[in-house]
Amino acid sequence: MSVSIHTPAVLEIKGSLLPVMIVQLFDTDKEHIATTLKEKVQKAPNLFANATIIVDLNAIQEPNVPLADIVHIMRDNGLVPVGIRATQAEHIQRAAQLSLGLFPNSREIQKNKNIGKESAPQQSNITKVVSHPVRSGQQIVHLDGDLVILSSVSPGAEVLAQRHIHVYGALRGRALAGVNGDTHARIFCHQLDAEIVSIAGNYQVNEDLTDDVQGKAAQVFLENDKLMIQALNTANTLRR
């Protein structure tokens, strides 16, 4: 008589919508990159510690990018580069040699998403409402639509949403909208003092907020792949 022995699975692979940071390069000057990156990390060391990074090379025209040196600079600053965004064959080949992944551009993500909507049944789009304050150390994640916070988001707290984020109070922690690559996502808040805001992987930290938006009602959105932050007149009705 044969005996069947069940062998436990050794691993399982799942999809993930975990947020990553995008570092877009406009120059390949290693010294300039090192100096600028060090300054940004020193402004928010806890934010960037062991942060997962995708290096966007789409603005670089020259084929010979010192990618190995750039990766080394990032690691020296406590960052963890895992891949690139690029279209040039030379950039992609160099990344493969360094065992870096190739990630799609935000426009490609949105295009594929729209194609999927046309060919498949409409996916759920549920608004999640959180009525209590989001305290330091807490994380609220909603991957099925808009996230509405009826109170404040404290420093050290994090809120993430597939689409828009609305905070009807002070936003002092981290807010990441469009975490699945939705470039049309927005962040709205009654008082902007966030540690970090992000739309579809495009980030801005507190130290870079300007006086015309800091502490004010504001919205965050993407325009031509550039993160925009504008003060809001709360007397007007917002159109989504």
trRosetta pair geometry for C-beta under 8 A, 3 or more apart (Angstrom, degrees):
i j d omega theta_ij theta_ji phi_ij phi_ji
9 12 6.1 49 135 -56 140 93
17 143 5.9 130 56 -125 155 130
17 162 7.7 -21 175 -97 160 83
17 179 5.3 89 157 124 106 105
17 180 5.1 -39 -135 -86 125 80
18 52 7.7 53 123 42 115 153
18 179 7.9 -70 -178 176 9 120
19 160 6.4 -138 -33 -122 126 132
19 176 5.0 -34 -92 178 156 161
19 179 5.2 -78 -76 -136 93 106
19 198 6.7 95 -159 100 137 157
19 201 6.9 -180 -156 -95 80 69
20 51 7.9 123 -156 169 60 80
20 52 4.4 -75 -126 103 95 107
20 53 6.8 169 176 -95 100 14
20 54 5.5 79 124 -15 131 102
20 82 7.3 -92 -138 40 144 125
20 201 6.2 5 72 -128 72 108
21 48 7.9 -16 -14 -120 169 76
21 51 5.2 21 5 158 133 123
21 52 6.7 147 21 82 79 55
21 53 5.3 -31 75 -105 96 66
21 54 7.2 -178 90 24 45 72
21 79 7.9 -88 65 -142 132 116
21 198 8.0 -106 -108 -111 68 138
21 201 7.1 150 -138 -165 21 77
21 203 5.6 -28 -134 -10 90 146
22 53 7.7 128 -110 -158 17 64
22 54 5.3 -28 -108 70 66 99
22 56 5.4 34 -177 -28 103 120
22 85 7.4 2 -140 0 110 133
22 201 4.6 79 -26 148 116 103
22 202 6.0 -36 49 -89 130 52
22 203 6.9 163 41 2 77 94
23 37 7.8 18 -143 -107 139 110
23 53 5.5 7 -5 -165 115 114
23 54 7.2 174 24 81 71 45
23 55 5.4 -27 71 -110 100 61
23 56 6.7 -174 85 17 42 81
23 74 7.4 -156 17 -104 167 128
23 79 7.9 42 -38 -179 143 161
23 81 8.0 -65 30 -101 130 101
24 56 4.0 -26 -104 67 72 124
24 58 7.6 -40 -142 41 100 91
24 59 6.4 70 173 4 101 126
25 28 6.9 62 161 -80 133 60
25 33 7.1 -8 -125 -107 109 121
25 55 6.5 14 -16 -173 114 93
25 56 6.7 178 15 79 69 64
25 57 6.1 0 49 -105 114 57
25 59 6.6 -164 90 60 56 105
25 60 5.9 7 99 -49 108 117
25 70 7.4 -33 -82 -141 150 149
26 59 5.0 -37 -107 116 63 143
26 60 7.6 -173 -140 -68 20 72
27 32 6.0 -15 100 86 135 142
27 33 7.2 -158 88 -59 89 91
27 60 7.9 149 -101 -100 9 93
28 33 7.6 -20 -159 -37 28 131
28 60 6.2 79 -53 -132 106 127
28 62 6.7 -89 2 60 145 126
28 65 5.5 -137 -115 -134 134 73
28 66 6.1 126 177 23 109 90
28 70 7.7 -78 -145 -63 75 125
29 32 3.8 47 97 19 117 117
29 33 6.3 165 86 -16 61 85
30 33 5.6 -56 -145 37 31 112
30 34 6.2 31 157 -21 66 107
30 66 6.0 -43 -68 82 114 146
30 69 5.2 -40 -115 135 132 134
30 70 7.0 -127 -114 -74 83 67
30 73 6.8 -174 -162 -53 86 141
31 34 5.7 -53 -146 35 30 112
31 35 6.3 27 157 -17 64 107
32 35 5.9 -56 -146 37 29 109
32 36 6.1 23 160 -14 65 112
33 36 6.1 -61 -143 41 25 106
33 37 5.9 21 162 -17 64 114
33 70 6.2 -48 140 -121 162 88
33 73 6.0 83 115 113 110 166
34 37 6.1 -60 -142 40 23 108
34 38 6.2 24 160 -21 61 111
34 73 4.9 -116 -93 -142 84 127
34 76 7.9 0 -135 72 100 135
35 38 6.0 -59 -150 35 25 111
35 39 6.6 26 154 -20 62 107
36 39 5.8 -57 -153 33 31 112
36 40 6.6 25 154 -15 65 107
37 40 5.9 -57 -149 38 33 108
37 41 6.2 29 156 -17 67 108
37 73 6.3 109 50 145 154 111
37 74 6.8 -103 -167 -97 156 62
37 77 5.4 -125 137 -33 112 170
37 79 7.9 -82 -174 -7 125 139
38 41 5.9 -57 -144 39 29 109
38 42 6.2 30 158 -21 64 109
38 77 6.0 -136 -91 -105 61 122
39 42 5.9 -58 -148 35 27 111
39 43 6.8 33 152 -26 60 103
40 43 5.8 -51 -157 24 34 115
40 44 7.5 -30 165 32 63 91
40 48 7.4 110 122 -62 88 153
40 205 7.3 136 -165 20 91 143
41 44 7.3 -95 -156 63 30 61
41 45 6.2 57 162 -101 75 62
41 48 4.7 -109 -126 76 81 158
41 77 4.8 -166 -34 -179 164 114
41 78 6.6 136 -157 44 139 110
41 79 7.6 -114 -93 -42 128 102
42 45 6.5 7 -129 -61 30 94
43 205 6.4 124 110 110 124 145
43 207 4.3 -84 -177 6 134 164
44 47 3.8 -1 144 25 116 126
44 48 6.0 109 96 -13 85 96
44 195 6.9 128 -138 -175 133 91
44 196 7.5 119 173 -62 166 105
44 205 5.1 -133 -11 -159 150 145
44 206 7.1 124 -80 32 128 94
44 207 6.6 -148 -39 -6 102 118
45 48 6.4 -73 -144 47 29 95
45 49 6.1 48 159 -50 68 99
45 78 7.7 54 -158 52 79 160
46 49 5.9 -35 -143 3 30 119
47 51 7.1 16 140 -65 60 133
47 174 7.8 149 -124 -85 104 126
47 195 6.3 -176 -84 158 125 111
47 196 5.9 135 -145 -44 136 131
47 205 6.4 137 99 -118 169 122
48 51 4.8 -71 -152 -2 48 132
48 77 7.2 -33 141 142 133 100
48 78 6.2 101 123 90 91 112
48 79 6.2 -48 177 -79 98 90
49 78 5.3 -50 -125 158 53 136
50 78 6.4 -64 -44 170 47 88
50 79 7.7 147 -127 -125 12 27
50 80 5.8 22 -163 -21 56 120
51 78 7.7 65 16 120 81 86
51 79 5.4 -35 64 -126 87 79
51 80 6.6 -175 84 26 35 85
52 80 5.3 -39 -102 79 52 106
52 82 5.6 -6 -163 -6 95 128
53 74 6.0 -121 60 -171 161 143
53 79 4.8 31 -24 171 138 119
53 80 6.2 156 12 74 87 46
53 81 4.5 -47 78 -94 108 60
53 82 6.8 145 63 10 52 75
54 81 7.6 121 -96 -148 20 72
54 82 6.7 -44 -80 61 67 83
54 83 5.3 -17 -121 76 86 84
54 84 6.6 146 -172 -113 74 18
54 85 6.0 60 155 -24 115 94
54 103 5.2 -36 -141 28 139 152
54 201 7.2 -9 42 -174 129 137
55 67 7.5 149 96 -140 158 95
55 70 6.7 94 -131 129 153 132
55 71 7.7 -91 -32 -79 149 76
55 74 7.7 -116 -72 -48 115 154
55 81 5.8 11 -30 -141 108 122
55 83 7.5 -160 27 106 75 38
55 84 4.8 -33 70 -110 88 79
55 85 7.3 -157 94 23 43 69
55 100 7.8 -21 30 -173 112 151
56 59 7.3 53 126 3 96 93
56 84 7.3 148 -92 -167 24 66
56 85 4.4 -7 -116 53 71 116
56 86 7.8 165 -159 -61 42 65
57 60 4.8 -51 -171 31 79 120
57 65 6.2 -46 -139 -80 133 171
57 67 7.9 -35 -81 -94 141 110
57 84 5.6 3 -3 -172 113 119
57 85 6.6 178 26 81 67 60
57 86 4.2 2 62 -91 113 105
57 88 7.3 -88 119 32 119 109
57 91 4.9 -179 105 -152 153 148
58 85 6.0 -36 -33 119 104 100
58 86 6.3 -165 -68 -113 62 45
58 87 6.4 56 -116 2 86 99
58 105 6.6 64 -68 -103 147 126
60 65 5.8 56 143 -89 155 124
60 88 7.8 -89 90 10 88 142
60 91 7.3 125 79 -87 120 135
62 65 6.8 136 93 -65 89 71
63 88 6.1 -153 -115 167 75 139
63 90 3.8 60 -169 46 99 163
63 91 7.3 -126 -150 -40 57 74
64 90 7.0 -64 -68 159 44 142
65 70 7.3 -25 158 -7 99 138
65 90 7.6 135 9 119 91 104
65 91 5.9 36 18 -107 135 88
65 94 6.5 -179 62 67 93 162
66 69 4.2 -8 149 32 112 120
66 70 6.1 129 100 -24 76 90
67 70 5.4 -55 -145 37 36 113
67 71 6.2 39 156 -21 68 103
67 84 7.5 -43 -138 -73 132 142
67 91 7.4 127 -63 -147 136 70
67 94 4.9 130 22 135 141 126
67 95 6.4 -106 176 -77 162 64
67 98 6.2 -131 118 -13 117 152
67 100 7.7 -112 163 10 131 151
68 71 5.8 -52 -149 35 29 112
68 72 6.4 32 151 -20 62 106
68 94 7.9 -111 -34 178 82 106
68 98 6.0 -169 -90 -94 77 128
69 72 5.5 -53 -149 35 33 115
69 73 6.4 38 151 -22 65 102
70 73 5.6 -49 -150 32 33 114
70 74 6.6 33 152 -18 63 104
70 81 7.9 87 120 -67 86 166
71 74 5.8 -55 -152 35 32 112
71 75 6.4 29 154 -16 66 107
71 81 5.0 -118 -129 56 83 147
71 98 6.3 172 -21 -179 163 148
71 100 7.4 -132 -94 -67 136 132
72 75 5.9 -56 -147 38 31 109
72 76 6.3 36 153 -23 64 106
73 76 5.7 -55 -151 33 30 115
73 77 6.7 16 154 -8 63 109
74 77 5.9 -68 -155 43 32 103
74 79 4.2 -71 176 72 90 121
74 80 7.8 -149 136 -30 111 8
74 81 4.9 76 91 -34 153 113
75 78 7.7 82 -172 -49 33 9
75 79 6.5 -97 -80 67 32 67
75 80 7.3 62 -104 -100 76 43
75 81 7.1 -82 -53 13 83 96
81 100 6.7 -26 138 -118 101 121
82 100 6.7 139 152 -144 28 77
82 101 5.9 1 144 23 80 111
83 95 7.0 60 -155 -175 57 131
83 100 4.9 149 -112 171 42 84
83 101 3.2 -46 -95 68 125 83
83 102 6.2 -146 -168 -55 113 15
83 103 4.9 107 117 -24 134 102
84 91 6.6 -142 138 157 153 105
84 92 7.5 -154 80 -101 127 53
84 95 4.6 -112 15 -101 130 146
84 100 5.6 61 -13 132 92 132
84 101 7.6 177 21 86 57 50
84 102 6.3 -23 65 -112 79 57
84 103 6.9 -174 87 24 28 87
85 102 7.8 106 -105 -165 34 60
85 103 5.3 -55 -77 77 79 92
85 104 7.3 11 -124 125 96 15
85 105 5.4 106 -168 -86 122 69
86 91 3.8 -126 -177 110 155 135
86 92 5.5 -163 90 -61 118 75
86 95 6.9 171 25 -20 138 140
86 102 7.2 -85 44 -136 88 94
87 91 7.7 45 52 52 33 129
87 92 7.9 -21 -172 -42 9 115
87 105 7.7 -16 -54 -36 102 129
88 91 4.4 82 73 7 98 107
88 92 6.9 -175 90 -8 51 86
89 92 5.7 -59 -147 40 33 110
89 93 6.1 34 156 -22 68 108
90 93 5.8 -54 -145 36 29 112
90 94 6.4 28 157 -18 63 107
91 94 5.9 -57 -149 36 29 109
91 95 6.4 30 153 -20 64 107
92 95 5.7 -54 -150 35 31 113
92 96 6.5 34 152 -21 64 104
92 102 5.9 25 -136 -102 96 132
93 96 5.7 -54 -152 33 32 113
93 97 6.7 34 150 -21 64 103
94 97 5.6 -51 -153 32 35 114
94 98 6.7 21 152 -7 65 108
95 98 5.8 -67 -152 45 33 103
95 100 4.1 -85 -170 71 88 113
95 101 7.6 -58 156 68 120 16
95 102 6.3 119 101 -75 144 82
96 99 7.5 36 -174 -78 35 27
96 100 7.3 -92 -66 53 24 69
96 102 7.7 -15 -66 -41 86 110
104 108 4.2 -117 179 88 113 128
104 109 5.4 141 101 -57 122 80
104 112 7.6 -3 158 -2 168 137
104 181 7.9 21 84 -130 109 151
105 108 4.7 93 58 6 77 104
105 109 7.2 -139 98 -8 41 86
106 109 5.5 -50 -151 31 36 115
106 110 6.5 32 154 -15 67 104
106 181 6.0 -173 -138 -159 69 87
106 183 5.1 100 158 -73 117 121
106 200 5.2 85 -138 145 125 132
106 201 6.9 -155 -85 48 114 117
106 202 7.7 -18 -66 -36 157 108
106 222 7.8 -119 143 -167 155 167
106 225 6.4 149 54 -117 132 96
107 110 5.8 -55 -148 39 33 108
107 111 6.2 37 152 -22 66 107
107 183 7.2 -5 -84 -17 51 158
107 225 7.5 -56 -44 -74 101 113
108 111 5.5 -52 -143 36 32 113
108 112 6.3 30 158 -16 65 106
109 112 6.1 -59 -151 39 26 107
109 113 6.2 28 151 -22 63 109
109 180 7.8 179 171 141 126 64
109 181 3.4 -86 146 167 148 147
109 183 7.6 126 75 -28 106 100
109 200 7.6 168 77 -159 142 118
110 113 5.4 -54 -146 35 32 115
110 114 6.3 32 155 -19 66 104
110 181 6.4 -147 -55 138 66 97
110 182 6.8 101 -102 -128 92 40
110 183 5.1 -57 -61 15 140 109
110 184 7.4 112 -131 -15 131 92
111 114 5.9 -56 -150 35 29 108
111 115 6.5 31 152 -18 64 105
112 115 5.6 -51 -148 35 34 113
112 116 6.3 37 153 -21 65 105
113 116 5.7 -55 -153 35 31 114
113 117 6.6 34 149 -23 64 102
113 180 7.6 112 -98 126 137 109
113 181 6.9 179 -39 91 135 111
113 182 7.1 -119 119 -91 175 74
114 117 5.5 -49 -150 30 36 114
114 118 6.7 35 152 -20 64 102
115 118 5.8 -57 -155 32 34 111
115 119 6.4 7 158 -1 68 113
116 119 6.2 -71 -142 47 30 96
116 120 5.4 -14 175 17 71 121
117 120 6.8 -69 -118 54 19 84
117 122 7.0 35 -154 -110 86 62
117 123 7.4 -86 -107 4 82 97
120 123 7.5 33 109 -49 116 87
122 125 7.7 -58 163 -10 102 108
124 144 5.2 -18 105 -164 106 113
124 145 7.2 -86 131 -40 74 111
125 144 6.8 -175 -121 159 25 71
125 145 4.3 111 -174 -97 56 112
125 146 7.9 47 173 -6 86 79
125 163 7.3 42 -151 -22 98 147
126 144 4.7 9 40 121 95 120
126 145 4.7 -177 58 12 36 139
127 145 5.3 -92 -70 119 44 130
127 146 4.5 -10 -116 65 86 100
127 147 7.7 179 -159 -80 63 21
127 148 6.0 29 176 -9 107 115
128 140 8.0 -175 118 171 134 112
128 142 4.2 -146 25 -116 142 145
128 144 7.4 96 -35 60 108 97
128 145 7.0 142 -9 71 79 96
128 146 7.3 -167 29 95 65 54
128 147 5.3 -13 65 -115 101 67
128 148 6.9 -179 89 27 49 74
128 161 7.8 -159 42 -115 112 107
129 148 4.7 -18 -109 72 69 112
129 150 6.6 38 -175 -32 93 110
130 134 6.8 41 131 -62 148 100
130 140 5.9 -41 -61 -136 159 156
130 147 7.3 9 -2 -175 110 89
130 148 6.9 175 24 90 68 56
130 149 5.1 -16 66 -112 108 65
130 150 6.7 -161 90 14 52 81
130 151 7.6 -87 116 28 87 92
131 150 4.8 -8 -125 46 52 134
131 151 6.9 69 164 -19 37 105
132 151 6.1 -38 162 16 20 145
133 151 4.2 -95 -77 123 62 138
133 152 5.2 0 -129 57 100 77
133 153 7.6 -178 -167 -81 70 28
133 154 6.5 62 163 -34 110 102
133 169 7.4 -82 -108 93 85 165
134 138 5.2 -143 -171 86 76 126
134 140 5.7 -88 -115 -13 132 123
134 149 6.2 -54 -17 -135 118 135
134 151 7.4 161 -5 81 66 100
134 152 7.3 -128 36 106 74 48
134 153 4.6 -3 59 -119 118 70
134 154 6.3 -151 95 15 64 80
134 157 4.3 136 130 173 99 150
134 159 6.1 -83 -98 -61 178 108
134 173 6.7 -93 104 21 115 149
135 138 5.0 85 60 -6 70 123
135 154 5.3 9 -144 25 35 141
135 157 6.0 149 96 -78 22 125
136 154 4.7 -83 -49 113 72 124
136 155 5.9 1 -97 85 107 62
136 156 3.5 39 -149 74 90 125
136 157 5.6 -102 -99 -45 30 81
136 173 7.4 -179 -104 -90 59 119
137 156 5.7 -2 -41 141 54 115
137 157 6.9 -26 33 -87 30 65
138 154 8.0 76 33 45 104 107
138 157 5.0 -1 60 -128 82 99
138 158 7.5 -160 100 36 51 64
139 157 7.2 180 -79 -166 44 64
139 158 4.5 -6 -115 68 84 102
139 159 7.5 177 -158 -80 52 35
139 160 7.3 8 -176 4 95 105
140 147 6.7 139 126 -163 115 137
140 149 7.4 138 63 -85 160 110
140 157 7.9 22 1 173 93 105
140 158 7.4 -173 30 98 61 56
140 159 4.7 -4 63 -117 102 79
140 160 7.2 178 93 29 57 63
141 159 7.9 -177 -76 -157 39 44
141 160 4.8 -3 -117 64 73 107
141 161 7.8 178 -159 -76 43 43
142 145 6.8 -55 147 60 113 62
142 146 7.6 -4 111 109 139 23
142 147 4.3 155 38 -81 136 106
142 160 7.2 173 31 94 58 62
142 161 4.9 -1 68 -114 96 79
142 162 6.7 -95 115 2 70 85
143 160 7.9 4 -69 120 78 100
143 161 7.5 -171 -81 -155 36 39
143 162 4.8 93 -156 -54 43 109
143 179 7.2 -75 -108 68 87 120
143 180 7.1 99 -152 -46 92 118
144 162 6.1 125 -9 9 10 143
145 161 7.5 -46 101 -172 35 105
145 162 6.1 14 -28 60 15 116
145 163 5.4 -25 -169 19 39 124
146 161 6.3 26 -152 -179 30 144
146 163 5.0 -56 -72 81 61 113
146 164 4.6 -6 -120 61 98 88
146 165 7.4 177 -162 -80 70 29
146 166 6.8 25 175 -3 115 104
147 159 6.0 -179 125 173 147 112
147 160 7.6 103 -14 92 161 28
147 161 3.7 -138 -2 -82 115 129
147 163 7.9 160 -3 64 72 71
147 164 7.4 -156 35 99 63 53
147 165 5.0 -10 67 -114 101 74
147 166 7.2 -175 94 29 53 67
147 177 8.0 -147 34 -105 108 86
148 165 8.0 173 -82 -160 34 45
148 166 4.6 -6 -117 63 73 111
148 168 7.5 24 -177 -13 87 106
149 152 7.5 80 141 -123 122 2
149 153 6.0 23 147 -54 169 98
149 159 6.4 -74 -49 -105 135 162
149 165 7.4 14 -1 -176 105 89
149 166 6.8 -174 30 94 66 59
149 167 4.6 -1 62 -115 116 69
149 168 6.7 -166 95 23 62 71
149 169 6.9 -88 121 31 101 103
150 168 5.2 -12 -141 51 41 124
150 169 7.5 61 138 -19 32 111
151 168 7.1 -1 -49 75 17 83
151 169 4.8 4 172 -11 35 155
152 167 7.2 62 -130 179 38 109
152 169 3.6 -105 -69 126 67 129
152 170 4.3 13 -132 51 117 79
152 171 7.3 -150 -156 -67 68 34
152 172 6.9 24 172 7 108 102
152 191 7.9 -19 -118 55 104 115
153 157 5.1 -143 -174 87 79 126
153 159 5.7 -87 -114 -13 141 123
153 167 5.7 -65 -8 -130 112 138
153 169 7.4 145 -3 82 61 103
153 170 7.2 -134 43 102 61 61
153 171 5.1 21 45 -130 115 59
153 172 6.1 -173 94 39 71 63
153 173 4.4 -103 147 29 101 107
153 175 6.8 112 76 -65 170 100
153 194 7.8 16 87 -108 124 88
154 157 4.8 89 59 -8 74 122
154 172 5.8 -20 -157 69 26 116
154 173 5.7 45 82 -47 39 111
155 172 4.7 -60 -56 135 69 111
155 173 5.7 166 -121 -82 19 68
155 195 6.3 105 -138 -49 76 118
156 173 6.0 -70 53 -115 28 104
156 195 7.8 92 -51 -29 34 153
157 172 7.8 69 38 78 100 80
157 173 3.6 -92 64 -77 73 165
157 174 7.2 -158 98 29 47 72
158 173 5.8 -127 -68 151 40 123
158 174 4.4 -8 -113 64 80 109
158 175 7.8 -179 -156 -74 53 33
158 176 7.3 6 -172 5 96 106
159 165 5.9 124 118 -142 120 135
159 167 7.5 152 46 -77 160 112
159 173 7.0 104 -3 88 86 120
159 174 7.2 177 28 92 58 62
159 175 5.3 -5 65 -114 98 72
159 176 7.4 179 93 30 52 66
160 175 7.9 170 -80 -159 42 42
160 176 4.6 -8 -112 68 82 103
160 177 7.8 -177 -153 -79 47 32
160 179 5.2 32 -175 -47 107 148
161 164 6.7 -34 107 82 144 24
161 165 4.9 166 17 -71 134 87
161 176 7.5 166 25 92 59 60
161 177 5.3 -10 63 -120 98 68
161 178 7.7 19 91 -24 75 34
161 179 6.8 149 74 -2 28 105
161 185 7.3 169 96 -155 98 135
162 178 7.3 32 169 -113 34 28
162 179 6.4 -76 -98 44 40 86
162 180 5.3 7 -139 3 83 119
162 182 6.6 74 163 -2 66 138
162 185 7.7 -157 131 -93 40 136
163 177 6.8 -16 135 -168 26 97
163 178 6.8 38 -127 -77 28 62
163 182 6.0 -45 -106 95 59 163
163 185 5.1 -167 -164 -110 42 99
164 177 5.9 8 -133 -148 28 136
164 185 5.6 -171 -74 -157 50 74
164 186 5.1 -2 -119 58 98 73
164 187 7.1 173 -161 -83 67 34
164 188 7.0 15 180 3 113 99
164 240 6.7 -61 -51 -140 161 127
165 175 5.2 -172 101 -169 160 114
165 176 7.9 96 -31 66 147 27
165 177 4.6 -130 -4 -77 102 109
165 185 7.8 48 -6 172 78 109
165 186 7.8 -137 37 105 63 48
165 187 4.7 -4 62 -118 102 78
165 188 7.2 -175 94 32 57 61
165 189 8.0 -2 117 -59 95 93
166 188 4.9 -4 -116 65 70 106
166 189 7.5 165 -165 -79 40 52
167 170 7.6 -58 144 94 123 16
167 171 4.5 105 82 -70 162 105
167 175 7.0 -96 -32 -93 133 144
167 187 7.6 9 2 -176 104 89
167 188 7.0 -177 29 96 65 57
167 189 4.0 2 62 -113 108 92
167 190 6.7 -121 107 12 76 77
168 189 8.0 -137 -63 -143 20 53
168 190 5.7 53 -158 -22 38 125
169 189 7.6 -50 69 -162 39 89
169 190 5.8 13 -74 46 8 122
169 191 6.8 -42 154 28 39 105
170 189 7.5 54 -157 171 21 118
170 190 7.0 -69 -66 78 39 90
170 191 4.1 -36 -106 76 69 123
170 193 6.3 -12 -171 31 101 110
171 175 5.8 -22 -165 -30 129 136
171 187 7.6 105 -142 167 170 119
171 189 3.9 -56 -13 -137 129 160
171 190 8.0 136 -14 43 89 58
171 191 6.6 172 18 82 67 61
171 192 5.7 -11 59 -115 110 50
171 193 6.7 157 82 43 60 57
171 194 4.8 -19 130 -70 100 97
171 197 7.8 54 138 -83 137 107
172 193 4.9 -5 -103 88 74 99
172 194 6.4 -165 -138 -99 14 39
172 195 7.0 53 157 -28 53 82
173 194 6.7 -26 77 -140 29 75
173 195 5.8 -24 -163 12 31 112
174 194 6.6 101 -108 -175 31 102
174 195 5.2 -51 -67 68 75 106
174 196 4.6 6 -123 57 92 95
174 197 7.7 -174 -157 -76 54 36
174 198 7.8 12 -178 3 93 106
175 187 5.2 107 127 -133 134 140
175 189 7.5 -152 -31 -52 167 131
175 194 5.7 -74 13 -128 102 144
175 196 7.5 -170 36 95 54 61
175 197 5.2 -3 66 -118 96 73
175 198 7.2 -176 99 30 55 70
175 220 7.8 136 95 38 122 145
176 179 5.4 63 132 -79 108 103
176 196 7.7 8 -65 113 87 103
176 197 7.7 171 -81 -163 45 38
176 198 4.3 -2 -119 63 78 115
177 182 7.7 -75 147 76 79 106
177 185 4.1 -168 143 146 105 125
177 186 6.4 -45 116 79 163 13
177 187 5.0 -164 -13 -62 135 87
177 198 7.0 174 31 91 58 63
177 199 5.5 -12 73 -109 95 68
177 200 7.7 -32 101 -31 67 59
177 220 7.5 148 26 86 128 109
178 181 6.6 -86 165 95 92 8
178 182 3.8 -131 -133 68 90 80
178 183 6.4 106 -166 -73 153 22
178 184 7.3 151 -97 55 128 44
178 185 3.1 -164 -53 25 100 139
178 198 8.0 -131 59 126 90 77
178 199 5.1 45 34 -167 131 64
178 200 4.0 -45 123 -58 129 75
178 201 7.9 -90 106 -4 100 64
179 200 7.7 -157 -86 -102 17 39
179 201 8.0 103 -135 -52 47 71
181 200 5.3 62 -148 -144 33 100
181 201 7.3 1 -100 -8 61 115
182 185 4.5 86 101 -32 107 106
182 200 6.0 -145 67 -81 39 107
183 199 7.1 78 -143 146 48 104
183 200 4.8 -31 -88 -17 59 166
183 222 5.1 -76 -172 65 85 149
183 225 7.6 -43 -144 -95 135 60
184 222 7.8 -91 -83 49 25 106
185 199 5.6 -178 82 -146 94 90
185 200 6.4 147 36 -42 113 89
185 221 7.8 -170 99 -124 44 72
186 199 7.1 0 -103 -109 35 128
186 219 5.7 -4 179 -173 119 104
186 220 6.4 156 -163 76 65 56
186 221 4.5 -19 -109 -86 95 96
186 240 7.3 -150 39 -132 132 85
187 197 5.6 -136 48 -155 162 116
187 199 6.9 -129 -12 -71 100 95
187 219 6.6 158 82 -157 55 53
187 220 4.0 5 50 46 105 109
187 221 7.7 -161 26 -59 65 58
188 218 7.7 -170 -144 97 47 43
188 219 5.0 -14 -99 -104 72 86
188 220 8.0 -150 -63 21 36 70
188 232 7.3 39 -146 -41 92 159
188 238 6.5 50 -119 -159 149 172
189 192 5.3 121 77 -76 123 74
189 194 7.6 140 14 -47 166 112
189 217 6.9 -159 101 -141 53 55
189 218 6.2 -2 58 56 85 75
189 219 8.0 160 19 -87 62 43
190 217 5.1 -29 -146 -101 41 92
190 234 7.0 45 -128 -99 81 140
191 215 6.1 -18 -162 -162 89 42
191 216 7.0 -150 -128 130 53 1
191 217 6.8 -32 -66 -72 42 54
192 197 7.8 -21 -151 -50 111 141
192 209 6.9 -174 132 -145 111 144
192 213 5.7 -26 73 154 143 88
192 214 6.2 -106 97 -123 92 35
192 215 6.8 -60 65 -8 63 15
192 216 6.2 -19 30 61 98 54
192 217 7.4 113 -15 -138 93 12
192 218 4.2 -20 -25 32 142 128
192 229 7.4 146 177 -168 165 122
193 206 6.9 35 176 -134 55 114
193 209 7.8 -151 -124 60 42 169
193 214 6.2 71 -99 -164 70 80
193 215 5.8 42 -66 -77 104 58
194 197 4.9 85 88 -51 154 91
194 206 6.2 -156 94 -83 49 88
194 209 7.7 131 50 -62 77 140
195 205 6.9 -30 162 -152 53 76
195 206 5.3 -49 -129 -33 32 119
196 203 5.9 -18 -169 -160 109 106
196 204 7.1 162 -151 82 62 40
196 205 5.2 -29 -97 -106 81 63
196 206 7.0 -75 -59 -30 47 76
197 203 7.3 151 82 -150 44 56
197 204 5.6 -9 58 57 88 89
197 220 4.8 -135 156 -104 142 172
197 227 7.7 145 101 -171 99 132
197 229 7.2 105 70 -92 150 119
198 201 6.5 11 -179 -109 115 9
198 202 6.3 155 -154 72 69 42
198 203 4.6 -21 -96 -94 96 72
198 204 7.7 174 -78 19 54 59
198 227 8.0 -66 -130 -110 40 138
199 202 5.4 -20 65 55 75 99
199 220 6.1 -168 -41 133 116 99
199 221 6.3 97 -88 -141 166 28
199 222 4.9 -154 109 -39 137 99
199 227 6.1 155 33 -115 108 92
200 222 6.4 -30 34 -36 121 148
202 222 6.2 105 41 -97 148 111
202 225 7.3 169 -79 -177 147 60
202 226 7.6 176 -173 -153 151 19
202 227 4.6 -174 134 -58 117 107
203 227 7.2 -96 67 -54 10 161
204 208 5.3 -114 -170 80 93 125
204 209 7.1 111 139 -69 117 70
204 220 7.8 -152 37 -139 121 127
204 227 5.4 -168 -31 115 114 149
204 229 6.9 -102 64 -35 159 130
205 208 5.5 86 63 12 70 102
206 209 5.7 -38 -161 -1 43 116
206 214 8.0 85 -164 -119 75 115
209 213 5.9 -114 -170 82 97 103
209 214 4.4 113 128 -74 123 102
209 229 7.0 -77 -128 108 81 166
210 213 5.7 69 65 22 80 95
210 214 6.7 -163 86 -15 31 98
210 229 7.6 160 27 83 96 121
211 214 5.9 -54 -122 34 31 109
212 216 7.4 -48 155 20 42 149
212 231 5.8 -105 150 -27 82 128
213 216 5.6 -117 -158 52 35 111
213 218 4.7 66 -161 -101 100 144
213 229 5.0 69 -161 136 174 112
213 230 6.9 -146 -97 -164 121 8
213 231 5.1 -147 -102 -63 68 81
216 231 4.8 -10 116 -128 140 106
216 232 7.6 168 140 36 96 66
217 231 6.7 81 78 -166 63 69
217 232 4.4 -80 124 61 101 101
217 233 7.8 139 82 -81 127 6
217 234 4.8 84 32 -57 176 108
218 229 5.8 15 174 -177 131 89
218 230 6.3 163 -154 86 82 38
218 231 5.3 -54 -96 -106 83 42
218 232 5.7 179 -101 -5 21 91
219 229 7.5 178 88 -148 42 51
219 230 5.7 -11 57 60 85 88
219 232 5.6 84 -18 -60 94 117
219 238 7.4 146 -71 -133 138 131
220 227 6.8 -8 -170 -171 96 94
220 228 7.1 162 -154 85 49 53
220 229 5.2 -12 -102 -101 78 79
221 227 7.9 158 88 -152 27 53
221 228 5.5 -22 69 63 73 100
221 230 7.9 -22 24 13 101 105
222 225 6.3 3 -175 -113 114 20
222 226 6.8 137 -156 63 68 33
222 227 6.2 -41 -99 -95 68 48
222 228 6.9 141 -119 13 16 89
223 226 5.7 -36 71 62 70 87
223 228 4.9 27 10 -20 112 136
232 236 7.5 -131 179 55 84 103
232 238 7.0 -16 -150 -83 135 113
233 236 4.7 61 90 4 102 109
